[in-house]
Amino acid sequence: MAEDKASLISINHNGNTLLEVSGPEGKILLLLSSKVLTLASPVFAAMFKSYFKEGLNNHSKSVKPPIPLLDDNTEAVIVLCNASHL
């Protein structure tokens, strides 16, 4: 069952955020830095504010549960994340 497996792409090895996207073989988890995402995108900046569930304990160094982006274009999300972490 490919749907139950998740592949990990580590865009930032010291990241504290996982984004979950759908790939042809199942789910893909992208490990990123919430701080870099916040600087790269006003949408992520708003999302990581303390009053959103994704922002709770955001200053912790531990990785939080994945943020699902399953309806988004997977290739576009991966390109955006790679570009934001350059």
C-alpha positions in Angstrom: 0.0 0.0 0.0 1.8 3.1 -1.2 -0.7 5.4 0.5 0.6 4.5 4.0 4.3 5.2 3.2 5.8 8.6 3.4 9.1 9.6 1.8 11.2 12.2 3.5 13.0 15.0 1.6 15.3 17.0 3.9 15.5 20.5 2.5 16.9 21.8 5.7 18.7 19.2 7.9 18.2 21.4 11.0 14.5 22.1 10.1 11.7 22.1 12.7 8.7 21.9 10.3 7.3 19.1 8.1 5.1 19.8 5.2 3.1 16.9 3.8 2.4 16.7 0.1 1.0 14.0 -2.2 3.4 12.3 -4.6 2.8 9.6 -7.2 4.0 6.9 -4.8 2.3 8.3 -1.7 2.9 11.0 0.8 6.1 13.1 0.8 7.3 14.9 3.9 9.5 18.0 3.5 11.7 18.9 6.4 12.2 22.7 6.5 12.9 25.6 8.8 9.8 27.5 9.9 11.9 30.6 10.3 13.0 30.5 6.6 9.5 29.8 5.4 8.2 32.8 7.5 10.7 35.0 5.8 9.9 33.7 2.3 6.1 33.7 2.5 3.5 36.0 4.1 1.1 33.0 4.2 3.6 30.9 6.2 4.4 34.0 8.3 0.7 34.3 9.3 0.4 30.5 9.8 3.3 30.3 12.2 2.0 33.1 14.5 1.2 31.8 17.9 -2.6 31.9 17.5 -2.6 29.3 14.8 -2.1 25.6 15.7 1.0 25.4 13.5 2.6 28.3 15.4 2.0 26.8 18.9 5.4 26.2 20.5 7.0 27.2 17.2 10.2 28.3 19.0 10.8 24.7 20.1 13.6 22.9 18.3 11.6 19.7 18.0 9.9 18.8 14.8 6.1 19.2 15.0 3.4 17.1 13.3 3.3 17.6 9.5 1.3 20.4 8.0 -0.8 18.8 5.3 -0.7 20.5 1.8 -2.3 17.4 0.1 -4.4 19.4 -2.4 -1.5 21.7 -3.5 0.7 21.0 -6.6 3.4 18.8 -5.2 6.1 19.8 -7.7 5.4 23.5 -7.1 5.6 23.1 -3.3 8.9 21.3 -3.5 10.3 24.0 -5.9 9.1 26.8 -3.6 10.6 25.1 -0.5 13.9 24.5 -2.2 14.1 28.1 -3.4 13.2 29.5 0.0 16.0 27.6 1.6 18.8 28.8 -0.7 
